[in-house]
Amino acid sequence: MIKTNLKKDKAQAPTPQEPRIVSKTNEEWKQELTKEQYEVCRLKGTEYPFTGEYWNCKEDGIYRCVCCGNELFDSETKFDSGTGWPSFWAPINPHNLDLKLDTSYGMRRIEVLCNKCGAHLGHLFDDGPHPTGKRFCINSVSLELKKAEEKNMKYIEEVDERGERKEQQKGRGL
Ligand SMILES: [Zn+2]
């Protein structure tokens, strides 16, 4: 007599470190994104400074990955870096980003990617303002601002020294 054993399969247990959730081929991305979004996010391009939608944007809200909607940066951490690219001193959650050493163009830079879909976002530098000293230099085209419609979001009483670092950061690229 054959017993059927219907024990639950242990393989279904969630893995602690989830891999990228959104995985698409380049062809699929090409169809979903605009030409510029595709070139920056999937081919690691860089938009021209002072041309993007958000470099000078001061609206409140959450900046999300244009490819997959992953929440990346809060407008509260955005500051005017003078570079012509949207700049933030901290991500919403470090786990939403992936950081990689990038040695292209003979430079040693830290590349910033979306941890969910692998989109190239920009680079990370150590010359940001208080309180982290970090500068996440991000392409506008890789972001989508979800504006805060009502002031029911958390607000931090912190008017920092925005703008003070303008001079030192002039001319630095992504
Ligand atoms: Zn993404």
Residues whose N, C-alpha, C, O or C-beta is under 5 A from the ligand:
A	BS01	ZN	C65 C67 C68 G69 N70 C114 K116 C117 G118 A119
